Amino acid sequence: MTGPSAQPERAAWPDAVPLPFGAAGPFDQVRPEYGGDSLADVLPSALAVLGVPGAPDPLGLAAQLAGVRRIAVLLVDGLGWYQLPTAAPYAPVLADLAARSGRPLTSGFPSTTPTSLVSLGTGAAPGAHGVLGFRVNVPGSDRVLTHINWSGTADDPRAPDPDPRSWQPLPTQFELAEAAGVAVTVVSRPEHAGSGLTVAANSGGVYRGAAEVDTLATEMLAALTAGPGPTLVSGYHPDIDKHGHLTGVDSTAWRDAAADLDRLLDRLVHGLPADAALLVTADHGQLNVPPDRRFDIDLDPRLRAGVRVVAGEPRARYLHTLPGAVDDVLAAWTEVLGPAAWVAPRAEAVAAGWFGPVPEAHLARIGDVVVCCHDSYVVLASRTDAPIEAKLVAYHGSWTATEMTIPLLLARP
């Protein structure tokens, strides 16, 4: 593997990269490939490589990784399949990995970070693990749980956050690996330690904090080489997503983040022990949204009528309606949004398989009405959501190929 200064030869972008899952373009609809080619299938396959009894291998990694006893999995927030050619000029190691070993997977739905992190951690589709969006209504109340700000404690007796171990009922793949004798380490931002989302997605093993790319590389490699037995290390890097949201995909700050990611990859690839492999994946892609493609629930009375609670996020909205108002809300939103979105009742969205099977206990977390944005549209809630959200440049959450398609890249020494 060549280092970032060598400018390795690689396949041309984007013409040499196939459009995945039948998509003809970046705005085509892509369905989640649960059980075969999805983010939820990464860790079960990694556990199969490490010899965990009963672990399935839906991605077929065992044949590619024969002899591997240590696996590092790096999730790069916001690095979708369709962002790879944009990042390539600033990230030669990434481009080389993609050209040599890249294959597309899908995220789950909605294509958003909390849902994806728990799908990765549990090896399950969103319906099963219950973290069904960026924000969801807590059933039986008007409260909205924002999963990235989930304390997971009852600090406020008037409105305690749900217990993550009951809200997300499945064991994690890290717990299964640890029970089978695998040394497990999760490396992520220090401020995420002990949060509700971390408990739901990453329970099991040792948690190490890492605030920037060099520390992340150091901690991941230290954990990967700490002992002689089978080892699993999971790392998380958020900066591609952060700068995409704030300044846009392919902005100067985004390009700098791509270069920082490349430094991280270069260190990880060159630091792998002989019996190790690195898997690089993502939680979703991103797309820039122009100012003229933004609806606002809080500025249009037609969109507010009959709606009790607004949840989800700008590209994938959940609307919880007042009693008897579902049909009126469906009609109003369909008329106002027109071709900008698919508007459907909960039962239709669940039956279509977007979430995988959804048990009765999790159904009410999905809105009575589900809104999925097409093309590059968003539905803001400028007075309801955090103020920064209306000012973002790039978004994700819906079902386009750009948002749903993610990479899986492999490296060995």
C-alpha positions in Angstrom: 0.0 0.0 0.0 1.4 3.4 -1.0 1.5 6.4 1.3 -0.3 9.7 0.7 2.7 11.4 -0.8 3.2 8.8 -3.5 0.0 9.6 -5.5 -0.7 5.9 -6.3 -2.1 4.9 -9.6 -5.8 4.2 -9.4 -8.8 3.6 -11.5 -10.3 6.8 -13.0 -13.2 8.4 -11.1 -16.1 8.2 -11.4 -16.4 6.3 -14.7 -14.7 3.2 -13.4 -16.9 3.0 -10.4 -20.2 1.1 -11.0 -23.5 2.6 -10.1 -24.7 0.2 -7.4 -27.9 -1.7 -6.8 -29.4 -0.8 -10.2 -29.3 2.9 -9.6 -29.0 4.9 -12.8 -28.1 8.1 -11.1 -27.4 9.7 -7.7 -31.1 10.6 -7.0 -32.5 7.2 -7.9 -34.2 5.2 -5.1 -32.1 2.5 -3.5 -33.6 -0.1 -1.1 -31.7 -1.3 1.9 -30.1 -4.7 1.3 -30.6 -6.1 4.8 -29.1 -9.6 5.2 -26.7 -9.5 2.3 -25.1 -6.2 1.4 -25.9 -3.7 4.2 -24.1 -2.0 7.0 -25.8 -4.3 9.4 -23.9 -7.2 7.9 -20.4 -5.9 8.5 -19.8 -7.0 12.1 -21.5 -10.4 11.8 -19.1 -11.2 8.9 -16.1 -9.8 10.9 -17.1 -12.1 13.8 -17.3 -15.0 11.5 -13.7 -14.3 10.3 -12.6 -14.2 13.9 -14.1 -17.6 14.6 -17.1 -16.6 16.8 -19.4 -19.6 16.9 -22.6 -19.2 15.1 -21.7 -15.8 13.5 -23.0 -15.7 9.9 -20.9 -14.3 7.1 -23.4 -12.5 4.8 -20.6 -10.5 3.1 -18.4 -13.5 2.4 -15.4 -12.0 4.1 -14.0 -15.3 5.4 -12.6 -16.3 2.0 -11.0 -12.9 1.5 -9.5 -12.7 5.0 -8.2 -16.2 5.6 -5.6 -16.2 8.4 -6.8 -12.9 9.9 -7.1 -12.9 13.7 -7.4 -9.1 14.3 -9.9 -6.8 12.6 -10.2 -3.0 12.8 -13.5 -1.5 11.6 -13.4 2.2 10.9 -16.8 4.0 10.3 -16.3 7.3 8.5 -19.4 9.4 9.2 -20.8 10.9 5.9 -18.4 9.1 3.5 -21.0 7.7 1.0 -20.1 5.7 -2.1 -20.9 8.8 -4.2 -18.5 10.9 -2.2 -15.5 8.7 -3.1 -14.7 10.3 -6.4 -15.1 13.8 -4.9 -12.6 12.9 -2.1 -10.1 11.1 -4.3 -8.0 14.1 -5.4 -7.4 14.9 -1.7 -7.2 11.4 -0.3 -4.9 9.1 -2.5 -4.8 6.3 0.1 -8.6 6.3 0.2 -8.8 6.3 -3.6 -6.3 3.5 -3.8 -8.3 1.4 -1.3 -11.5 2.0 -3.2 -9.9 1.1 -6.6 -8.4 -2.1 -5.2 -11.1 -3.4 -2.9 -14.1 -1.2 -2.9 -17.6 -2.6 -3.0 -20.9 -0.9 -2.3 -23.2 -1.6 0.6 -26.4 0.1 1.6 -27.1 1.8 4.9 -30.4 1.1 6.6 -33.3 3.5 6.5 -33.5 6.2 7.4 -29.9 7.0 6.2 -28.9 8.8 9.4 -26.1 8.4 11.9 -27.9 7.1 15.1 -29.8 4.5 13.1 -26.7 3.4 11.2 -24.4 3.3 14.3 -26.9 0.9 16.0 -27.3 -1.2 12.9 -23.6 -1.6 12.7 -23.2 -2.4 16.4 -26.1 -4.8 16.6 -25.9 -6.4 13.2 -29.6 -5.8 12.9 -32.1 -3.8 10.7 -33.6 -0.6 12.3 -37.0 -2.1 12.9 -35.4 -4.8 15.2 -33.2 -2.5 17.2 -35.7 0.3 17.5 -33.4 3.4 16.9 -35.6 4.4 14.0 -34.4 7.9 13.2 -32.4 10.9 14.2 -35.3 12.0 16.4 -38.3 9.9 17.4 -41.4 10.6 19.4 -41.4 8.8 22.8 -44.7 6.8 22.5 -47.3 7.9 24.9 -46.0 11.4 25.2 -45.3 14.6 23.2 -41.6 14.3 23.9 -39.0 13.9 21.1 -35.9 11.9 21.8 -32.8 13.2 19.8 -30.6 10.1 19.7 -27.3 12.0 19.5 -28.2 13.9 22.7 -29.5 10.8 24.5 -28.3 10.8 28.1 -29.8 7.4 28.8 -30.4 8.5 32.4 -33.3 9.7 34.5 -31.6 12.9 35.5 -34.8 14.9 35.0 -37.6 13.1 36.9 -40.2 15.0 34.9 -38.9 13.8 31.5 -36.2 11.1 31.8 -34.6 9.7 28.7 -35.5 6.1 27.9 -33.2 3.5 29.3 -31.0 2.5 26.3 -31.0 -1.2 27.3 -34.7 -1.4 27.1 -35.2 1.1 24.2 -32.7 -0.9 22.2 -33.3 -4.6 23.3 -30.7 -6.5 21.2 -27.2 -7.6 22.3 -24.4 -5.9 20.4 -22.0 -7.7 18.2 -19.3 -6.5 20.6 -20.9 -8.3 23.5 -21.2 -11.5 21.4 -17.6 -11.2 20.4 -16.4 -10.6 24.0 -18.4 -13.6 25.2 -16.6 -15.7 22.7 -13.2 -14.7 23.9 -12.5 -11.9 21.4 -10.7 -8.8 22.8 -13.0 -5.9 22.0 -12.2 -2.1 21.9 -14.4 0.8 20.8 -12.5 4.0 20.0 -14.6 7.2 19.5 -14.9 10.8 20.8 -14.3 11.1 24.5 -17.6 13.0 25.0 -19.6 10.0 23.6 -18.5 7.7 26.5 -21.5 6.4 28.4 -24.1 8.2 26.3 -27.4 6.5 25.5 -26.4 6.0 21.9 -23.0 4.5 22.8 -24.7 2.1 25.2 -27.2 1.1 22.5 -24.7 0.7 19.7 -21.3 -0.1 21.4 -21.9 -2.0 24.6 -19.2 -4.6 25.2 -15.4 -4.4 25.5 -13.3 -1.4 26.4 -14.1 2.2 25.4 -11.1 4.5 24.5 -11.6 8.2 23.8 -9.9 9.9 20.8 -10.5 13.5 20.0 -8.7 13.8 16.6 -7.3 11.7 13.8 -3.8 11.1 15.1 -5.1 10.0 18.5 -7.7 7.8 16.8 -5.0 6.0 14.8 -2.8 5.6 17.9 -5.6 4.2 20.0 -6.9 1.9 17.3 -3.5 0.4 16.6 -2.6 0.1 20.2 -5.8 -1.9 20.9 -5.3 -4.0 17.7 -1.8 -5.1 18.8 -2.4 -5.3 22.6 -2.7 -9.1 22.9 -2.1 -12.4 21.2 -5.7 -13.6 20.7 -8.5 -12.7 18.3 -9.2 -9.0 18.4 -11.9 -6.6 17.2 -11.4 -2.8 17.3 -14.1 -0.4 16.2 -13.3 3.3 15.4 -15.5 6.3 14.5 -14.4 9.4 12.7 -17.0 12.2 12.3 -15.3 15.1 10.4 -16.4 14.4 6.8 -20.0 14.5 7.9 -19.5 17.6 10.1 -17.9 19.7 7.4 -20.4 18.5 4.7 -23.2 19.7 6.9 -21.7 23.0 7.8 -20.0 24.1 4.5 -21.1 21.5 1.9 -19.7 18.5 0.1 -16.5 19.5 -1.8 -16.1 22.7 0.1 -12.6 23.7 1.2 -13.2 22.5 4.8 -14.7 19.2 3.4 -11.6 18.7 1.2 -9.3 19.4 4.2 -11.3 16.8 6.2 -10.8 14.3 3.4 -7.1 14.9 3.6 -7.1 14.4 7.3 -9.0 11.1 6.8 -6.3 10.0 4.4 -3.7 10.6 7.0 -5.7 8.4 9.4 -6.0 5.7 6.8 -2.3 5.9 5.9 -1.3 5.3 9.5 -3.8 2.5 10.0 -2.9 0.7 6.8 0.8 0.9 7.5 0.4 0.0 11.2 -1.5 -3.3 10.6 0.0 -6.4 12.2 0.7 -9.3 9.8 -2.5 -11.2 10.9 -4.8 -8.1 10.7 -7.2 -6.5 8.4 -8.8 -3.0 8.2 -12.4 -2.6 7.1 -13.6 1.0 6.2 -17.2 1.8 5.9 -19.7 4.6 6.5 -23.1 5.3 7.9 -24.6 7.3 4.9 -23.8 9.7 2.1 -24.6 13.4 1.9 -25.9 15.8 -0.7 -25.9 19.6 -0.9 -29.3 21.3 -0.9 -29.8 24.6 -2.6 -31.8 27.4 -0.9 -34.7 27.1 -3.3 -35.4 23.5 -2.4 -36.3 24.0 1.2 -39.9 23.7 2.6 -40.5 24.9 6.2 -43.2 23.2 8.3 -43.1 26.1 10.8 -43.7 28.8 8.1 -46.5 27.0 6.2 -49.8 26.6 8.1 -50.9 23.9 5.6 -48.0 21.7 6.8 -48.7 22.3 10.5 -52.4 21.6 10.4 -53.3 18.4 12.2 -49.7 17.6 13.2 -49.1 16.9 16.9 -45.4 16.1 16.9 -42.7 16.6 14.3 -39.8 14.1 14.4 -37.2 12.7 12.1 -35.0 15.1 10.2 -35.2 17.4 7.1 -35.0 14.6 4.5 -36.9 12.0 6.4 -39.8 13.3 8.5 -42.0 11.5 10.9 -45.4 13.3 11.5 -47.5 12.2 14.5 -50.9 13.5 14.0 -53.9 14.7 16.1 -56.7 12.1 16.5 -58.5 11.6 13.2 -56.1 13.8 11.2 -54.0 11.2 9.3 -55.9 11.5 6.0 -56.0 15.3 6.1 -52.2 15.4 6.8 -51.5 13.0 4.0 -53.6 15.0 1.6 -52.1 18.4 2.6 -48.5 17.2 2.5 -48.9 15.4 -0.8 -50.4 18.6 -2.4 -47.8 21.0 -1.0 -44.7 18.9 -1.6 -45.8 17.3 -4.9 -42.9 15.6 -6.6 -40.5 16.8 -3.9 -41.3 13.9 -1.6 -43.0 10.5 -1.0 -45.7 10.9 1.6 -47.2 7.7 3.0 -48.9 6.3 6.1 -46.8 4.4 8.6 -48.3 1.0 7.6 -47.3 1.5 4.0 -43.8 2.4 4.8 -43.4 -0.6 7.1 -45.0 -3.0 4.7 -42.6 -1.8 2.0 -39.7 -3.1 4.1 -37.7 0.1 4.5 -37.0 -0.6 8.2 -36.9 -4.4 8.0 -39.5 -6.2 10.2 -40.8 -3.9 12.9 -42.1 -5.5 16.1 -45.2 -4.0 17.7 -43.2 -2.5 20.5 -41.3 -0.2 18.0 -44.1 0.8 15.6 -45.2 3.9 17.4 -41.7 5.4 17.2 -42.4 5.8 13.4 -44.7 8.7 12.5 -48.3 8.2 11.6 -47.1 9.8 8.3 -43.7 9.2 6.8 -42.2 11.8 4.4 -39.1 10.9 2.3 -37.6 13.7 0.2 -36.7 13.2 -3.4 -34.0 14.8 -5.4 -32.3 17.6 -3.3 -35.3 18.8 -1.3 -35.6 19.1 2.5 -38.5 19.9 4.9 -37.2 22.1 7.6 -38.8 22.9 11.0 -37.1 26.2 11.7 -38.8 26.8 15.1 -39.0 23.2 16.2 -35.6 21.7 15.4 -32.2 23.0 16.6 -31.6 26.4 14.9 -28.5 25.2 13.1 -30.4 22.7 11.1 -32.0 25.2 8.8 -28.6 26.7 8.1 -26.9 23.5 7.0 -25.6 23.1 3.4 -25.6 19.3 3.1 -28.2 16.8 4.4 -29.0 13.1 4.4 -31.7 10.7 5.7 -33.8 9.8 2.7 -33.5 6.9 0.2 -31.6 8.3 -2.8 -28.5 6.4 -4.0 -26.3 9.2 -2.8 -27.5 8.9 0.8 -28.1 5.1 1.0 -25.0 3.8 -0.8 -21.9 3.4 1.4 -18.5 1.8 0.7 -16.8 -1.2 2.2 -13.1 -1.0 1.7 -10.6 -3.7 2.8 -6.9 -3.5 3.5 -4.3 -6.0 4.7 -0.6 -5.5 5.3 
